[in-house]
Amino acid sequence: MLQRHQEDRRHVETTVKIDDLVPEDHLVRKLEKAIDFSFIYDIVKDLYSPDHGRPSIDPVVLFKMYLIRYIFGIRSMRETVEQIRTNVAYRWFLGLSLHDPVPHHSTPSKNYARRFAGTDVFQKIFSRILEEAFQHGLVDPSVVFVDSTHVKASANKRKFNTEVAEVEAKAYQEELEKEIERDRIAHGKSPLPPETEKKNEK
C-alpha cells in the first residue's frame, strides 16, 4: 500500500549524541581504537610557537583530515572538507559535534606550507600512521597505490610494512604538494619552498 509521510520532519529538533550515529564496525572507529595519534604532538611541538600567533588547528585533527582523504580515496582536500561537513563518521573521527564548524578547505594546505613543506616531518608522521594501520589489518599494504619497484620483497612482514608505509607516505606527500602548488598558483601565491631552502632557514 502506497503511503506518504504525514509531515515533513526534516526540521524537527532533536537531541542526539554523535557517538550513537556511527556504526560500531565503521572503519573510523577501528582506526581510532588501533592508533594512538598523540605521538604527533611530540614530533611537531618545535614547529609551533608556544605563546605567539593565533591558536592553530590541532595537529592531530589536521593529520586525521589528511588520513580521511587517503583512506577513503577522496580526490582533494577541498572535497574532503566538504564531505566532513556532512559525514557524521568523519566528524566523530575528528572529535567534532554536529554543530562544530569544519576547518576551511585552505587550512590543511596553509598549515602544510607553513610547517611541513621542505621537511620530512609529514612523511615521518604519516608513514607511522600507515604502518600502524597495516599492522592492525585496517589497510592492506599489498594493494596500496605505490610503485612496487621501490619496495624490496621481504620475508619479514613488519619490515615490509615499514618500507611500504615510508614509500606510500612519500608518494602521498608529493601528491598533496602538487595539489597545494596548483591552489597557490591559482591564487597568485609563491610556490612552496624547496627542501634545501627550508632546511637552511632553520
C-alpha positions in Angstrom: 0.0 0.0 0.0 1.3 3.4 -1.0 1.9 5.6 2.0 3.2 9.1 2.2 4.8 10.9 5.1 2.2 12.7 7.1 4.5 15.6 7.8 8.0 16.9 6.9 10.2 16.1 9.8 13.4 17.4 8.4 13.3 20.5 10.6 12.3 18.8 13.8 14.9 19.5 16.5 16.3 16.5 18.4 18.9 15.7 20.9 21.4 13.0 19.9 24.9 12.1 20.6 27.1 11.9 17.5 28.6 8.7 19.1 25.3 7.0 18.7 25.2 7.7 15.0 28.4 6.0 14.0 28.2 2.2 13.5 30.4 0.2 15.8 32.1 -1.6 12.9 32.9 1.6 11.0 36.5 2.0 9.8 36.9 5.3 11.7 36.2 3.6 15.0 38.7 0.9 14.2 41.4 3.5 13.3 40.7 5.4 16.5 41.0 2.3 18.6 44.1 1.0 16.9 46.2 4.2 16.6 47.4 6.5 19.3 47.6 9.7 17.4 49.1 11.6 20.4 52.6 10.9 19.2 52.1 13.6 16.7 52.3 16.3 19.3 55.9 15.4 20.3 57.0 15.4 16.6 55.5 18.8 15.7 56.0 20.7 19.0 59.0 22.7 17.7 57.1 23.8 14.7 54.6 25.8 16.8 55.1 28.9 18.8 54.2 28.3 22.5 52.9 31.9 23.1 52.7 33.8 19.8 50.2 34.0 16.9 46.6 32.8 16.7 45.6 29.3 18.0 46.3 26.8 15.3 44.2 23.8 14.2 45.0 20.8 16.4 47.8 18.9 14.6 46.1 15.6 15.3 42.9 16.8 13.7 45.0 18.1 10.8 46.6 14.7 10.2 43.3 12.9 10.7 41.9 15.1 7.8 44.9 14.0 5.7 44.1 10.4 6.7 40.4 10.7 5.8 41.3 11.8 2.3 43.9 9.0 1.9 41.9 6.1 3.4 38.6 6.9 1.7 40.1 7.9 -1.7 38.8 11.4 -1.8 40.2 13.4 -4.7 41.2 16.6 -3.0 41.4 18.4 0.4 38.6 20.7 -0.7 36.3 17.8 -1.4 37.5 16.2 1.9 36.3 19.2 3.9 33.0 19.2 2.0 32.5 15.6 2.9 33.4 16.1 6.6 30.7 18.7 6.8 28.0 16.2 6.1 29.6 12.9 7.1 28.8 12.0 10.7 31.5 9.4 10.9 34.2 11.8 9.7 33.1 14.4 12.3 33.2 11.7 15.0 36.8 10.8 14.0 37.9 14.4 14.2 36.1 14.9 17.6 33.6 17.4 16.2 30.0 17.7 17.2 27.2 18.2 14.6 27.3 21.9 15.4 31.1 22.4 15.3 32.4 24.3 12.3 34.7 22.3 10.0 38.1 23.9 9.2 38.2 25.8 5.9 39.5 23.8 3.0 42.5 26.0 2.8 43.6 25.3 6.4 45.3 22.0 5.7 47.2 23.5 2.8 48.3 26.6 4.7 49.4 24.5 7.6 51.4 22.2 5.3 53.1 25.2 3.6 54.0 26.9 6.8 55.2 23.9 8.8 55.9 20.8 6.8 57.0 21.9 3.3 60.6 21.1 2.6 60.9 18.9 5.7 60.5 15.2 6.4 58.0 15.8 9.3 54.9 15.0 7.2 56.4 11.8 5.9 57.6 10.7 9.3 54.2 11.1 10.9 52.1 9.7 8.0 54.4 6.7 7.5 54.0 5.8 11.2 50.2 6.2 10.9 50.1 3.9 7.8 52.4 1.3 9.4 50.1 1.0 12.4 47.1 0.8 10.1 48.9 -2.0 8.2 49.8 -3.9 11.4 46.2 -3.9 12.6 44.9 -5.1 9.3 43.0 -1.9 8.6 44.8 -1.2 5.3 46.3 -3.9 3.1 49.9 -2.9 2.3 50.0 -5.3 -0.7 47.3 -3.3 -2.6 48.1 0.3 -1.7 49.0 2.6 -4.6 52.8 2.6 -4.6 55.4 1.8 -7.1 56.3 -1.7 -6.0 59.8 -1.4 -7.6 60.7 0.9 -4.7 59.9 -1.7 -2.1 62.1 -4.8 -1.8 60.4 -8.1 -1.2 61.0 -9.2 2.4 60.1 -12.3 4.4 59.9 -10.1 7.5 56.3 -8.8 7.4 57.0 -5.9 9.9 59.9 -4.7 7.8 57.9 -4.9 4.6 55.1 -2.9 6.2 57.5 -0.3 7.3 59.1 0.1 3.9 55.7 0.2 2.1 54.5 2.8 4.7 57.5 5.0 4.1 57.2 4.8 0.3 53.5 5.4 0.3 53.7 8.3 2.7 56.3 10.0 0.5 54.1 9.4 -2.6 51.1 10.8 -0.8 53.1 13.8 0.3 54.2 14.5 -3.3 50.5 14.3 -4.3 49.5 16.8 -1.6 52.3 19.2 -2.6 51.1 19.1 -6.2 47.6 19.9 -5.1 48.8 22.7 -2.9 51.0 24.2 -5.6 48.1 24.3 -8.0 46.0 26.1 -5.4 48.7 28.6 -4.6 49.4 29.4 -8.2 45.6 29.8 -8.8 45.6 32.4 -6.0 48.7 34.2 -7.1 50.9 32.9 -4.3 54.5 31.8 -4.5 55.4 28.1 -4.8 56.3 26.0 -1.8 60.0 26.3 -0.8 62.3 23.5 -1.9 63.6 21.2 0.8 67.2 22.7 0.8 65.8 26.2 1.2 63.6 25.2 4.1 66.4 23.4 5.9 68.7 26.5 5.5 66.1 28.6 7.2 66.4 26.7 10.4 
